[in-house]
Amino acid sequence: MRVLILGAGITGCTLGRLMKDKDYHISIKEKQDHIGGLCYTKTSPNGILYEPYGGHAFHTKDSRIKKFVLNFSEFNNYIHKKGIFINGVLRHFPLSRKTIFEMERSDKILKELEKRPITPDFTNFETFAISQFGNTLYKLFIYNYSKKMWGVEPKELTTEYIQNRITLKDSNTQLFEDNFQGLPVKGYTKFLRNMIHDIPIELNTSEFDESLYDLIIYSGRIDELFKFKFGILHFRSLRFDYKENDVWENDNYGTINLPQHAKYIRKVNFKIMYQQKINKSWTQYQEPISFYNNMPMYPIYTKQNIELFDRYLIEACKSNKIIPVGRLGLYKYLEMGQAISLAMNMILLIEKWKKLSPKNRYLEIKKLLNN
Ligand SMILES: Cc1cc2nc3c(=O)[nH]c(=O)nc-3n(C[C@H](O)[C@H](O)[C@H](O)COP(=O)(O)OP(=O)(O)OC[C@H]3O[C@@H](n4cnc5c(N)ncnc54)[C@H](O)[C@@H]3O)c2cc1C
């Protein structure tokens, strides 16, 4: 079977590898001039590995994924830890009771925490966050950050993104609880190149002749696939500034959130993430911006966007040949481990796609997305 994969991000490369290993005839087309999608590593002018689309820390607790990725690179043992600047003081993130005890208004905060409802309020992002953290912590740690990050009032967002991302811990913990963490020692581009080393790939193109393939796996934007006929699915993007040999307040943290900064949302220290033993550094400052004419990065989970995606998905499932996958095709924020897991789980569906009715294709994709 001749299969074309559109997009050489981590989803396209994983599917390429898995399907090639099952003897499908695979080729890839990538519209940019490099592979990797958002997981792209370059070298800075002062010789440090860095990621032009934001720092990526790999993490998984799934041994099947760990085994898969280790086929293509050695990983360093960087454990992702994050700081957050609040009122000029660097605190640990995620929030913990330990941090709260160190804060000025801890009595008030603790009283608010005691009054939290047993079940979180899932009405929207804001009600959920307040029901988990109380008003004071919400205002200090979450409101400004989220408004700047998403470019909309948090109450306009659903709980889709926040639900499993922000929790109150008892003590200061690492950001991810997964037992396998790190970065590919030579960067993500090299790691993905190794993954698809024997698969023909054409860069700088998204043109293809449908009649030449039996199946087309599409990891681009689903709204673009249909020429935006139902409307545009909104994303948030980032703009990046860099500083050489910048001040870095605490080497335990690879990234530091800046909720109260007028412009930037966070800063990333690549020397720490890549554990580079070099007497220089390269810091990336990230500014959230609209995605028009910029890279679509984070799906914005408003009710309207979620409903619009559903219309596109129903439309996509009518095709016998083109299957949407990945972050852009399925309009879902996926960590890299989740992107690999979803790709692995989609193989069965891809193999029986032509035999399923559009309704069953849709139901199966929804089931995989809700897993
Ligand atoms: C700022 C930021 C930081 C992140 N940090 C982390 C992190 O620390 N840890 C973590 O696990 N995850 C992180 N992620 C998530 C990670 O980036 C995603 O898991 C990953 O990008 C998903 O890969 P993908 O292949 O689905 O999508 P993408 O990486 O977007 O790849 C899609 C590819 O398809 C190409 N393409 C699009 N349309 C077409 C077309 N028509 N024809 C041909 N090619 C096309 C694109 O150019 C792109 O190369 C982060 C995401 C962001 C935005």
The ligand as an ORCA input file, in Angstrom:
! r2SCAN-3c Opt
* xyz 0 1
  C       5.834     26.355     22.902
  C       5.597     24.875     23.039
  C       6.350     24.165     23.962
  C       6.149     22.786     24.094
  N       6.863     22.115     25.033
  C       6.680     20.799     25.198
  C       7.392     20.099     26.207
  O       8.169     20.667     26.981
  N       7.197     18.757     26.311
  C       6.338     18.082     25.486
  O       6.217     16.843     25.621
  N       5.644     18.726     24.522
  C       5.778     20.064     24.355
  N       5.073     20.729     23.383
  C       4.172     19.959     22.482
  C       4.894     19.484     21.191
  O       5.344     20.599     20.482
  C       3.902     18.634     20.379
  O       3.717     17.417     21.073
  C       4.385     18.277     18.987
  O       4.714     19.416     18.263
  C       3.315     17.501     18.237
  O       3.825     17.128     16.983
  P       2.958     17.044     15.647
  O       3.776     16.296     14.684
  O       1.596     16.544     15.973
  O       2.769     18.565     15.195
  P       3.846     19.587     14.594
  O       5.074     19.594     15.420
  O       3.147     20.882     14.427
  O       4.187     19.005     13.154
  C       3.330     19.167     12.049
  C       4.200     19.281     10.803
  O       3.373     19.253      9.635
  C       3.838     20.224      8.717
  N       2.725     20.549      7.827
  C       1.591     21.230      8.132
  N       0.763     21.270      7.069
  C       1.379     20.580      6.065
  C       1.022     20.274      4.726
  N      -0.144     20.655      4.196
  N       1.898     19.579      3.972
  C       3.106     19.186      4.487
  N       3.488     19.457      5.759
  C       2.632     20.134      6.530
  C       4.311     21.359      9.612
  O       5.208     22.222      8.926
  C       4.984     20.586     10.747
  O       6.322     20.310     10.448
  C       5.201     22.112     23.269
  C       4.429     22.852     22.355
  C       4.600     24.218     22.261
  C       3.744     24.996     21.324
*
